[in-house]
Amino acid sequence: MTILLYALFVLLPSLGEGYAQRRRQKDWYGKFGSIDALRSIVTDEAELRRIRDEKGLLVAARRFRRQFPRCPLPEALKLVQSL
């Protein structure tokens, strides 16, 4: 009985929220359609390149995602790698 209650009150809402977040990210990225179109919103390419070269790809992608939190991580990684 407790397992069922746990599933109803903890697992189902968290799964629903995870799905909603992925859906919002996909919809946001869908506005751009490609990495080149997404690149047009980058305002500090030189800064992202410097961070990528000094600290690594993941750190630069996280920096980009601070500015655009709805950007999916795989797409942010591709964007920073293409700079």
Helices and strands as residue ranges (DSSP letters): H 2-6, I 7-11, H 12-30, H 35-39, H 45-55, H 57-67, H 73-82
